[in-house]
Structures are given as C-alpha cells and as structure tokens.
Amino acid sequence: MKLNIAPIDLGIVLVYLIGIVVIGVMSTRSQKMNSENYFLAGRGLGWMSIGAALFASNISTIHLTGLAADGYRLGLVAGNWEWMASFTLILLALIFAPFYFRTKISTLPEFLEKRYDSRSRTFLAFMGIIGALFIHIGISLYAGAIVFQNFFGLNVYVSILVISVITTIYTVAGGLKAVVVTENVQAGILISGSCILTALAIMAVYDTGISSIEELKMALKPDQFKMLLSADSDIGRSEGYTWYAFFLGYPVLGIWYWCTDQTIVQRVLGARTERDAQIGPLFAGVLKILPAFIIILPGTLAYILFKDQILIPNDTLPVLINELLPVGLKGIFAAALLAALMSTIAAALNSCSSLVAVDILQRLRPDVSDERMVKVGRYTAVVVMVLAILWSTQGGKFDSIFQAINDLAAAIAPPISTVFLLGIFWRRGTKEAAFYTLISGFLLGVSLFILDFESISGAKYITNGLGIHFLMRSWWVFCLCCIFFIVISYLTPAPNQDQIVKLTWDGPKEIFKDRILRWNDVRIMAGVLMCFMVVLYLIFG
C-alpha cells in the first residue's frame, strides 16, 4: 500500500485520531455509567452542544463530496438541501422538542407508544435500526473509504476497518456524552477546514481575472448561481430541482430526518432544560446556512477553475483539495473529512444502542437493571458496526451513493412524517391509523424506490417514465399517507382524549399561551432565523 500523503499531513491525521479517542473516552471517565448517562448523556446537554452535535452528526463524507459535486454539476440550487433544513429545525424547536422534553422519553418510538400504541413503537424502532445500519453507517463507511483512497491512496478495506474501530471505541465506552463531546470538536474542525478551502477557491477565481458577481455568473453555466429554479430551466427539467419540489418535497424528508429520526433527535432528548432542547435546534439551523457557502460554493467555483481536470462530478472535492491546499492544510482537511464521517457513524451507533436497549430489551424485561441495559447497548453498537462493515463492502454496486441515499430517504420518510405530524396536530388520529399508515406507507415507498432504482429494476420508471422526480414522489406519497390516516381514523374509535391531551398540540395559540414575549425568548429567536432565511432566499433566489 503506497500512501499519497506528505508526512506532515499524515502526522496531523494521526494526532486527530488519537486525540478524538482520548477526548471521547475521558469525557465520561468520572461518570457512573447508568442507562440515563449512557443513552441520554445524563440529560445534561446545553444548547450549544446540542446544536453543534446536530450539525456534525448530519454532515457526513457523502454530504461533503455529494454537495461539492452538485455545486459543480448544478450550482447553488443544491444549497436548498441545507437551507430548507433550517425551516424544519425551527419546527423541531417550537413544536416537537417541547413534547419530547416534557414527556421525558428516551427514544422517538417511545413517543409513538404514548400517543398511539406499542405496535407503532415496534415498527418505528425496526425502521430506525435498519436506516441507521444501511444508510447512516454502512454507506457512509464505504463513501469515506473511497474518498480516502482517492485522496491519500489508502486501501478501501483498511480505511473502513480503521475508521470503524476508532469510532466504536469511544462510542461504546462513553455513550451519548462522548459522542456529543467529540461531535462538538468535529464540528469546529469541519467548519474550519471548509472555510479554508472556500477562501482559497475564491482567491483562485479572483486570480483568473474575475472580480465581480456579474463576471462570475457569466463564467458559469446558466442558472448555476441561482438558488431557486423553475420547471423551464435546464436543471429544473432534467433534475427535478425546482422551487416547488423543494418547498413541497423537502419538508416531508426534513420532518422525518430532523424531527423524528432517533439518530438526530437523540441529542435533543438529552437536553438539560426545555429551553436548551429548543435553542439547540435553532443554533443548528444557523449552522446549516454555512454549507451552501463553504461546501457547495467551492464546488461551483471548481467549474471555472478545474473543469478540464474534473472528469466526473464526484472528482470535484478531491481536485479542489489536491490543487488548492498546500501540505499541512491537506492534513487539516483530511481531519475534517474524518470528523464528518466519524460523527455520523457515532450518532447512528448510539441511536441503535438506545433503540435496542430501551425499545426492545426494556419492554421484554421491564425489571432489567441499568447495568444490563448499558451492557446490551454496548454489545449492540459492536454488532451493528460489524454488520455495517460487511454491508459497506457492497457500496460499489450503487451508481450514485448520494442520490441513492436521498432516494431511500424519500421511500421511508412520508409515513413517519405523517404519523408524527397528524399525531401531534390532530387529536382524532387513532392507533389503528398510525400503525397501518406506517406499514402501508413503508411498503409503497420501498416499492416505488425499487421501481425507480436503476441498479435493481433496470430503469427509472418513475423519474423517466412518469416524469416524477423523487422529491415530488415523496410529496405525493405523503399526501396519500395523510388521506389514508384520516380515513382510517374516522373508521376506528376515537382515542381517549384525557390520555393524549399532553401529547398533542392545541393549535397555534399553544406557542403564545401563558407566556410573555421577551427579547431572548425562543419564539423571538425562531422568528429572527425565519426572517433571515427569507432574506437569503430573496437575495440568492
């Protein structure tokens, strides 16, 4: 194995790997490792830790390479994946987080049992484990290994093994507290490395003689510097990335991912106070503004700088790094890539541990001890990681990993978003409606995914045949799930209102009920973030 990396860069990477393990293990050394400490960080997380951890657990190596590639291929329109997340994080802060915190749940499936019944809890736990294993961990491992092979000449299987072992050590040892502490460090490294790369790309473009926004737009492809596109544009027509597709389809995916997925929301469940549980997502919403400028924009600028060297879009990030970063800075960015990969894997491992220990073991054996739950959680993390390693070796069979993950999310998100949204906003929703919506929506979504996944079906029957891209597909499936949920609810007995009154929303007045607005109020912060996002869209739309 011949390494394509300078000794100083290799030294920086090794220092990072050793340092992150030490930080993760030492962060919980003085804590007694009971189930609450292990799975929920002792419910002691502050808002800044929660926000940074939400950001870091979301940004994976797939994310970095995929967004840079889409920036090169499509332009700033790919930034909608990031900016629309800010709106769903506002929903998490104002609507979902208060219910999660007040009910003192440990997992998202547990909330479904309180609102509906144990059947919905079991099925959601199953979906959560499968999603973490196959999407969050397995495919991320393969994508990270490929990136490191391209950058530094590291063997794919060696990369997978090293990353897996290191991440498993501190995740198994320290639980959620160790994961969040390391994610905070990793968020800083990731943002710093990306900012450096962006600054160098802007300087390189300036050196070509381009000195204004108008000159930049002229050097790019049509609409490459626009955030919102119509169906008449070339990109909107070919990719389905229209303004209405994002405004209708993304919230379905975003509510599932940011508001109901255990891998992400577990940080909110470990909040110290309800205020921390709400401000944390808002802070993450602010951080989600950055990737459009520090990940996608460099990819867009690469079209001007290196379009003769970039043979396929996925080469965008490697070319940027190799051409722009000097020795030393490459090591810092390699650490940023590792940070993105390890934070995503650690988050998924910890969520799997929680789902198995809390939603399966504790329900089968209500008298199980804390010590036993922690042990089972640790064993689960190791087993899931081994399975994910085996699955990750199949990653090469996908034509586009980034697109495959988004397509898969579109398959499983609609029914979950439906039962959570209607469960909180509509008190007439019944347990039968929730369970059968989850089952039928899941089967429908997976069937459509298979029909549209060329590697399995041989053609994209939905996208190319019917002209319905996956964002709009998720919207229409969500609409069907909502109709199905409402019909079944009216055909089945209404739930006991006394049991669900604390689990449901009493209309918009709930936000302003019995509380005086102050300048540092969560609602004011959410409003400021909302207005700022609107201004950004007006500027770049």
Buried (B, 14 or more C-beta within 10 A) or exposed (E): EEEEBBEEBBEBBEEBBEEBBEBBBBBBEEBEBBBBBBBBBBBBBBBEBBBBBBBBBBBBBBBBBBBBBBBBBBBBBBBBBBBBBBBBBBBBBBBBBBBBBEBEBBBBBBBBBBBBBBBBBBBBBBBBBEBBBBBBBBBBBBBBBBBBBBBBEBBBEEBBBBBBEBBBBBBBBBBBBBBBBBBBBBBBBBBBBBBBBBEBBBEBBEEEEBEEEEEBBEBBBEBBBBBBBEEEBEBBBEBBBBBBBBBBBBBBBBBBBBBBBBBBBBBBBBBBBBBBBBBBBBBBBBBBBBBBBBBBBBBBBBBBBBEEEBEEBBBBBBBBBBBBBEEEBBBBBBBBBBBBBBBBBBBBBBBBBBBBBBBBBBBEEEEBEBEBBBBBBBBBBBEBBEBBBEBBBEBEEBEBBBBBBBBBBBBBBBBBBBBBBBBBEBBBBBBBBBBBBBBBBBEBBEEBBBBBBBEEEEEBBBBEEEEBBBBBBBBBBBBBBBEBBBEBBEEBEEBEEEEBEEBBBEEEEEBEEEEEEEEEBBBEBBBEBBEBBEEBBEEBE
